[in-house]
Amino acid sequence: MKLGCTQTDLSFNLSLVSRAVPSRPTGHPILSNVLLTADAGTQRVSLTAFDLSLGIQTSFPAQVEASGAITLPARLLSDIVTKLPSHSDITLEKGEDDTQVNLTSSSGRYQLRGMGAEEYPDLPLVESGEAIQLPAAALIEGLRGTLFATSTDETKQVLTGVHLTVKHDGLEFAATDGHRLAVVQTDNGADLGPGDSRSSGDEFEVTVPARALRDLERLLASSSGEDTISLYFDQGQTVFQWGDQYLTSRTLDGQYPNYRQLIPQQFERQMTVERKPLQAALDLIAVLADQKNNVVKLKLDNEQQQAVLSVEAQDVGSGQEAVDAQVSGGTLEIAFNVKYLMDGLKAMGSPEIQMQLNGPTSPVILTPLGAVKMTYLVMPVQIRT
């Protein structure tokens, strides 16, 4: 095996796959390595990392003189390549020993000892069956609108993922941690194809770990929003493929909550407000809220047509901010965890948002007024009097 590439290409692709390298590979030392495969026929190099749950594979063009494969210590290789001069040329060549690679740059020479590629486990890539096709832009939109609402409590394992519902006319993303719920619908996305058994209109549901989807979002950030993503589901695995890149992840077991029944269908009150002024007011008043209990009060003032935010932090102080709004249905005072409101507003991105409410203890719905079909449900905090 012998190849030449730039420091920039190798460093960038190592950073992409490094998320799937386990820090402490129990019982499988080779998993702390990255699999490097050079193909003289395609003049490309692929990098693969796999922790038996999450797998990432990327590839990039290179000058490959001789094909071959080897696994090298991921952290050591990344540390060396990252510190080499940017855009410099790098040569990688196997030594006389099949487990040794010589790395040569314009300024130095390094010898790295790895392990044979044949010992590295195969990624569980799905090579049969019909793929679900959807635009990268639709996938990114769904992830941005839901990932923040997943649970971090590992005892509620199924809630630590995003629930994907594949429909004939699109894809629905949902995430909840028990206190809030985010749902995004994309109706310009999933193309099941005529040969897929799911094209009859039946819904297909799967829950994918948030960790894997955050890595997918990171990978897609370097791709074109016009790329088409192929999704495969098979025997507890979800595979995302675009171009020469793959991300594979196990799915989460367990019944996902019937979140649709949690969303109220009728509301007594409604408020429309510009997102950025409301977000700025929350950000300011959160300085006091964070001091004590992270709770902020929101008053819908029908008479003044304002949203009034207030905080009372015992032994610290109090604060109040007012934002112009269109309020209908009567005045109401309600309280929230300020972080939950901030997270939702950041994820929406639209100039205006709509808030629909009933009483001070009923679920509240926030929706962006724009092209994104997003529903964000937040449970209020009971106000102690």
Secondary structure, 3 states (H helix, E strand, C coil): CEEEEEHHHHHHHHHHHHHHCCCCCCCCHHHHEEEEEEECCCCEEEEEEECCCEEEEEEEECEEEECEEEEEEHHHHHHHHHHCCCCCEEEEEECCCCCEEEEECCCCEEEEECECHHHCCCCCCCCCCCCEEEEHHHHHHHHHCCHHHCCCCHHHHHHHEEEEEEECCEEEEEEECCCEEEEEEECCCCECCCCCHHHHCCCEEEEEEHHHHHHHHHHHCCCCCCCEEEEEEECCEEEEEECCEEEEEECCCCCCCCHHHHCCCCCCEEEEEEHHHHHHHHHHHHHHHCCCCCEEEEEEECCCCEEEEEEEECCCEEEEEEEECEEECCCEEEEEEHHHHHHHHHHHCCCEEEEEECCCCCCEEEEECCCCEEEEEECCECCCC
